[in-house]
Amino acid sequence: MSELRKCLECGEYLPSEETTYILSQSGYVCDKCLEDCYFTCEGCNKYHHLDNAYYIDSEGIYVCESCYYESYGRCTSCDYRMRIEDMYYYCGDYYCPDCYNDCEDEEIIDEYHCGGGRGDYSKDYRYRVGVELEREDRDTKESIDTYKLRNDYGWVVESDSSLDSFSGFEAISPILPLRLGDLEKLFSDEDIRSLVRAEYTSDCGGHMTISDTKRNPDQLIDDIAGYLPILYALFPNRTTNHYCEPREKDFYKVGGRYALNKRGSYKGDGLEIRLFDAPKDEVDLMNRFRLLKFMLSHRATTIEQGLRLLSESKKLRKVVKNHLDMYEIAYKDFYSNLVRYAREIDKIRLRNIDIEDIDSILNR
């Protein structure tokens, strides 16, 4: 006697001679229900229930749930379904080309910490840098092409609640190689230069994040610790903020949004330096890149080493002098602050600082 087979859909028993379909070992479906309730997925070429069918607008086909989530997506704006590889990903959502392009004329400023568009443009270079430019310039905010900046350069323009809501914005770069020639070329480009030359106020900052593929953030803190009093003395106005006041290097290893902020614990993860105020222009910014490149290339684990390098290195002296001249900081004031911050960081009186009159040193 043959086995009685019951259709999963209509409940009727199937004659033994009738063609049947085994549905993933769940049971059987009669020919009529198979035709009425099931479809063949264009992706995997298997039968699936219509309840699990996903219509792909761009191709006019149906695919199963598994194939849909593997290869397709839905436009956040118009619900149009198409292949993920042909869509635009932005701020955690996917958009079809039409909706994405329709937004170009709106010049939308992204929400704070949106995260969309950022990428790694460092090209595997060992030393890397990222820039955050805070600006308060309504004309620039209303005229910049945010989509072009993101698509062509990897920059994201966001709002920032700490800035004026009408004129304030924050332009954030992707991870860039700390290769001075490449950076000079990038910041001579008109689109990027317009961001650096935008107006700013005392509320604006210029955080910069450095990384090294061969060191983690804790190691970076150790290796640049000797430069901390120099950094504090170059940006004295920032030290009045509680998160940028002078601290010992081990304080920063615990973590937190202070003058040095770790962004991970592995080699290549970033160390954000929040001491920098808003750069005046691309010349000012390039001077900071040179300072960071020197710091990463020349370890100074103690304050004495940092001060000795300032005394002996023509490159470091030039960077420091350029900054002091640009910001009209008297050399004597810089040196007084440098020594004061060094004492605050060490919690002891500095001894044997091998540095002479600061005017003669910087003007060698």
C-alpha positions as CSV (number, residue, x, y, z in Angstrom):
1,M,0.0,0.0,0.0
2,S,1.4,3.4,-1.1
3,E,2.1,6.2,1.4
4,L,-0.7,8.9,1.7
5,R,0.7,12.3,1.0
6,K,-1.1,15.4,2.2
7,C,-0.6,18.8,0.5
8,L,0.7,21.5,2.8
9,E,-1.4,24.2,1.3
10,C,-4.9,22.8,0.5
11,G,-4.8,19.8,2.9
12,E,-5.9,17.3,0.2
13,Y,-4.4,13.9,0.0
14,L,-2.3,13.3,-3.1
15,P,-2.8,10.2,-5.2
16,S,0.4,8.2,-5.3
17,E,0.6,8.6,-9.1
18,E,0.4,12.5,-9.0
19,T,3.6,14.5,-9.4
20,T,4.5,16.0,-6.1
21,Y,7.1,18.4,-4.8
22,I,9.1,17.9,-1.6
23,L,9.3,21.3,0.1
24,S,12.6,21.3,2.1
25,Q,11.7,18.1,3.8
26,S,8.7,19.8,5.3
27,G,6.1,17.9,3.3
28,Y,4.4,17.9,-0.1
29,V,2.6,20.3,-2.3
30,C,0.2,19.4,-5.1
31,D,0.8,20.6,-8.6
32,K,-2.0,23.2,-8.5
33,C,-0.8,24.7,-5.2
34,L,2.7,24.7,-6.4
35,E,1.7,26.8,-9.3
36,D,-0.6,29.1,-7.3
37,C,1.5,29.6,-4.1
38,Y,5.1,29.2,-5.1
39,F,7.7,30.8,-7.4
40,T,11.1,30.0,-8.7
41,C,13.8,32.4,-7.3
42,E,15.8,33.9,-10.1
43,G,18.8,34.0,-7.8
44,C,19.1,30.4,-6.5
45,N,16.7,28.8,-9.0
46,K,14.8,27.0,-6.2
47,Y,11.1,27.0,-5.3
48,H,10.0,29.3,-2.5
49,H,6.6,30.4,-1.1
50,L,5.1,33.6,-2.5
51,D,5.0,35.0,1.1
52,N,8.8,35.1,0.9
53,A,9.0,36.7,-2.6
54,Y,10.8,40.0,-3.1
55,Y,10.1,41.9,-6.3
56,I,13.2,43.6,-7.8
57,D,12.0,46.7,-9.6
58,S,15.2,47.3,-11.5
59,E,15.1,43.8,-13.1
60,G,11.4,42.9,-13.0
61,I,12.1,39.6,-11.2
62,Y,11.3,37.8,-7.9
63,V,13.9,36.5,-5.6
64,C,13.8,34.7,-2.2
65,E,14.5,36.3,1.1
66,S,18.0,34.9,1.3
67,C,19.0,36.1,-2.2
68,Y,17.4,39.4,-1.6
69,Y,19.4,40.2,1.6
70,E,22.6,38.9,0.0
71,S,22.5,41.0,-3.2
72,Y,19.7,43.6,-3.2
73,G,18.5,46.6,-1.3
74,R,15.6,49.0,-1.0
75,C,16.0,52.8,-1.6
76,T,15.4,54.6,1.7
77,S,13.6,57.4,-0.2
78,C,11.4,55.8,-2.8
79,D,11.4,52.0,-1.8
80,Y,12.8,51.1,-5.3
81,R,14.6,47.7,-5.1
82,M,17.8,47.0,-7.0
83,R,21.2,45.5,-6.6
84,I,23.3,46.8,-3.7
85,E,26.3,47.3,-5.9
86,D,24.4,49.8,-8.0
87,M,23.1,51.8,-5.0
88,Y,24.7,54.6,-3.0
89,Y,25.4,54.1,0.7
90,Y,25.1,57.1,2.8
91,C,24.7,57.6,6.6
92,G,23.7,54.0,7.2
93,D,21.1,53.9,4.4
94,Y,21.0,52.9,0.7
95,Y,19.7,55.1,-2.1
96,C,18.9,54.5,-5.8
97,P,20.8,56.7,-8.2
98,D,17.8,58.9,-9.0
99,C,17.0,59.8,-5.3
100,Y,20.7,60.2,-4.5
101,N,21.1,62.6,-7.4
102,D,17.9,64.5,-6.6
103,C,19.4,65.5,-3.3
104,E,22.5,67.1,-4.8
105,D,20.8,70.5,-5.2
106,E,19.7,70.5,-1.6
107,E,23.2,70.7,-0.1
108,I,22.2,68.8,3.0
109,I,24.4,69.1,6.1
110,D,24.6,65.7,7.8
111,E,23.7,65.1,11.4
112,Y,26.5,65.1,13.9
113,H,28.6,62.0,14.0
114,C,26.7,60.6,11.0
115,G,29.6,58.5,9.9
116,G,28.6,58.3,6.3
117,G,31.3,58.7,3.6
118,R,34.3,58.3,5.7
119,G,37.0,56.0,4.4
120,D,40.6,55.2,4.5
121,Y,42.6,57.1,1.8
122,S,46.0,56.4,3.4
123,K,47.1,54.0,0.7
124,D,48.9,51.8,3.3
125,Y,51.2,54.6,4.3
126,R,52.7,54.1,7.8
127,Y,51.9,57.6,9.2
128,R,48.3,58.8,8.8
129,V,46.2,61.8,9.8
130,G,42.6,62.9,9.9
131,V,41.3,66.4,10.2
132,E,38.2,68.0,11.7
133,L,37.6,71.6,10.6
134,E,35.0,73.5,12.6
135,R,33.7,76.6,10.9
136,E,31.1,79.3,11.4
137,D,30.5,80.7,8.0
138,R,27.0,80.9,6.7
139,D,27.9,81.7,3.1
140,T,30.2,78.7,2.9
141,K,27.7,76.5,4.6
142,E,25.1,77.4,2.1
143,S,27.3,77.1,-1.0
144,I,29.5,74.0,-0.5
145,D,28.7,71.0,-2.5
146,T,28.5,68.4,0.2
147,Y,27.8,65.5,-2.2
148,K,30.8,66.3,-4.3
149,L,33.0,66.6,-1.2
150,R,31.9,63.1,0.0
151,N,31.9,61.4,-3.4
152,D,35.1,62.9,-4.9
153,Y,37.2,63.4,-1.7
154,G,35.7,61.3,1.0
155,W,35.0,64.4,3.2
156,V,31.8,64.6,5.3
157,V,30.2,67.9,6.3
158,E,28.1,67.7,9.5
159,S,26.3,69.9,11.9
160,D,27.7,70.5,15.4
161,S,25.6,71.5,18.4
162,S,28.6,73.3,19.9
163,L,28.6,75.8,17.0
164,D,26.1,78.4,15.8
165,S,23.1,76.6,14.3
166,F,22.8,78.9,11.3
167,S,26.5,79.2,10.3
168,G,28.3,76.4,12.0
169,F,29.4,73.2,10.4
170,E,32.2,70.6,10.8
171,A,34.1,69.2,7.8
172,I,35.7,65.8,8.5
173,S,38.4,64.3,6.3
174,P,38.9,60.6,5.6
175,I,42.1,58.9,6.9
176,L,44.9,60.6,4.9
177,P,48.5,59.6,4.4
178,L,50.7,61.9,6.4
179,R,52.8,62.5,3.3
180,L,53.5,66.2,3.0
181,G,53.6,66.4,-0.8
182,D,50.2,64.6,-1.1
183,L,48.6,66.9,1.5
184,E,49.9,70.0,-0.1
185,K,48.3,68.9,-3.4
186,L,45.0,68.0,-1.7
187,F,44.7,71.3,0.2
188,S,45.6,73.4,-2.9
189,D,42.4,72.0,-4.5
190,E,39.7,74.6,-4.7
191,D,37.0,72.6,-3.1
192,I,39.0,71.6,-0.1
193,R,40.8,74.9,0.2
194,S,37.4,76.6,0.5
195,L,36.7,74.7,3.7
196,V,40.0,75.6,5.2
197,R,39.6,79.3,4.3
198,A,36.0,79.5,5.6
199,E,35.4,81.9,8.5
200,Y,35.7,80.7,12.1
201,T,35.3,82.0,15.6
202,S,36.9,81.2,19.0
203,D,34.3,78.5,19.5
204,C,35.8,76.5,16.6
205,G,38.4,73.8,17.0
206,G,40.6,71.8,14.6
207,H,41.0,68.4,16.1
208,M,43.5,66.1,14.3
209,T,43.9,62.4,14.6
210,I,47.2,60.6,14.0
211,S,48.0,56.9,13.7
212,D,50.9,54.6,12.9
213,T,50.4,51.1,11.4
214,K,53.3,49.9,13.7
215,R,52.1,51.4,17.0
216,N,48.9,51.5,19.1
217,P,47.5,54.7,20.7
218,D,49.1,53.9,24.1
219,Q,52.5,53.5,22.4
220,L,51.9,56.8,20.6
221,I,51.2,58.6,23.8
222,D,54.5,57.3,25.3
223,D,56.5,58.3,22.2
224,I,55.1,61.9,21.9
225,A,54.9,62.6,25.6
226,G,58.0,64.7,25.4
227,Y,56.3,67.1,23.0
228,L,53.2,67.7,25.2
229,P,54.5,71.0,26.9
230,I,55.4,72.3,23.4
231,L,51.9,71.6,22.2
232,Y,50.4,73.2,25.2
233,A,52.6,76.3,24.8
234,L,51.7,76.6,21.1
235,F,48.0,76.6,21.8
236,P,47.7,78.3,25.2
237,N,44.1,79.4,24.7
238,R,43.0,75.7,24.4
239,T,44.4,74.9,27.9
240,T,41.7,77.0,29.5
241,N,39.2,74.3,28.6
242,H,39.0,71.7,31.2
243,Y,39.4,68.8,28.7
244,C,42.6,70.3,27.4
245,E,44.4,71.2,30.7
246,P,47.9,69.8,31.1
247,R,48.0,66.3,32.4
248,E,50.5,63.5,32.8
249,K,50.8,61.1,29.9
250,D,49.4,58.1,31.8
251,F,46.2,60.0,32.4
252,Y,45.4,59.8,28.7
253,K,45.9,56.1,28.6
254,V,42.9,55.5,30.8
255,G,40.8,57.0,28.0
256,G,38.2,59.9,27.7
257,R,37.6,63.0,25.7
258,Y,40.6,65.1,26.8
259,A,43.5,66.7,25.1
260,L,44.5,63.2,23.8
261,N,41.7,60.8,23.0
262,K,42.4,57.2,22.1
263,R,40.2,55.7,19.3
264,G,41.1,52.1,19.9
265,S,43.8,49.9,21.3
266,Y,45.3,48.2,18.3
267,K,48.2,49.1,16.0
268,G,47.0,51.6,13.4
269,D,44.1,52.9,15.6
270,G,43.9,56.7,15.9
271,L,45.0,59.1,18.7
272,E,42.9,62.3,18.5
273,I,44.7,65.5,19.5
274,R,42.1,68.0,20.6
275,L,44.6,70.7,21.6
276,F,44.5,72.3,18.1
277,D,42.3,75.3,17.6
278,A,40.8,76.2,14.2
279,P,43.5,76.6,11.5
280,K,43.6,79.9,9.8
281,D,44.2,78.6,6.3
282,E,46.0,75.8,4.4
283,V,49.4,77.3,5.2
284,D,48.6,77.0,8.9
285,L,47.3,73.5,8.4
286,M,50.4,72.4,6.5
287,N,52.6,73.7,9.4
288,R,50.6,71.4,11.8
289,F,51.1,68.5,9.5
290,R,54.8,69.1,9.5
291,L,54.7,69.2,13.3
292,L,52.8,65.9,13.5
293,K,55.1,64.2,11.0
294,F,58.1,65.3,13.0
295,M,56.6,64.0,16.3
296,L,55.7,60.6,14.8
297,S,59.2,60.3,13.2
298,H,61.2,61.4,16.2
299,R,60.4,59.7,19.5
300,A,60.6,61.9,22.6
301,T,59.4,59.9,25.6
302,T,60.5,62.5,28.2
303,I,60.1,66.3,28.3
304,E,63.8,66.7,28.4
305,Q,64.1,64.9,25.1
306,G,61.4,67.0,23.5
307,L,63.1,70.2,24.6
308,R,66.5,69.0,23.4
309,L,65.0,68.2,20.0
310,L,63.5,71.7,19.9
311,S,67.0,73.1,20.6
312,E,68.8,70.8,18.1
313,S,66.4,70.3,15.2
314,K,66.1,72.9,12.5
315,K,62.9,71.4,11.2
316,L,61.1,71.5,14.6
317,R,62.3,75.0,15.3
318,K,61.0,76.2,12.0
319,V,57.6,74.7,12.6
320,V,57.4,76.2,16.0
321,K,58.6,79.6,14.8
322,N,56.2,79.7,11.9
323,H,53.3,79.0,14.4
324,L,54.4,81.7,16.9
325,D,54.8,84.3,14.1
326,M,51.5,83.5,12.6
327,Y,49.7,83.7,15.9
328,E,51.7,86.6,17.2
329,I,52.8,84.7,20.3
330,A,56.0,86.3,21.8
331,Y,58.9,83.9,22.0
332,K,59.4,84.7,25.6
333,D,55.8,83.9,26.5
334,F,56.1,80.6,24.6
335,Y,59.1,79.6,26.5
336,S,57.6,80.7,29.9
337,N,54.5,78.6,29.1
338,L,56.6,75.7,27.9
339,V,58.5,75.5,31.2
340,R,55.4,76.0,33.3
341,Y,53.4,73.3,31.5
342,A,56.4,71.0,31.7
343,R,56.4,71.4,35.5
344,E,52.7,70.9,35.8
345,I,52.9,67.7,33.8
346,D,55.8,66.2,35.7
347,K,54.5,67.4,39.1
348,I,58.1,68.2,39.9
349,R,60.6,71.0,39.2
350,L,62.3,70.5,35.9
351,R,66.0,70.0,36.0
352,N,68.8,70.3,33.5
353,I,66.8,71.7,30.6
354,D,69.4,72.1,27.9
355,I,67.8,75.1,26.2
356,E,69.2,78.6,25.8
357,D,67.6,81.9,25.1
358,I,64.5,81.1,23.1
359,D,64.9,84.0,20.6
360,S,68.3,83.0,19.6
361,I,67.3,79.3,19.3
362,L,64.2,79.9,17.1
363,N,66.0,82.3,14.9
364,R,69.1,80.2,14.1
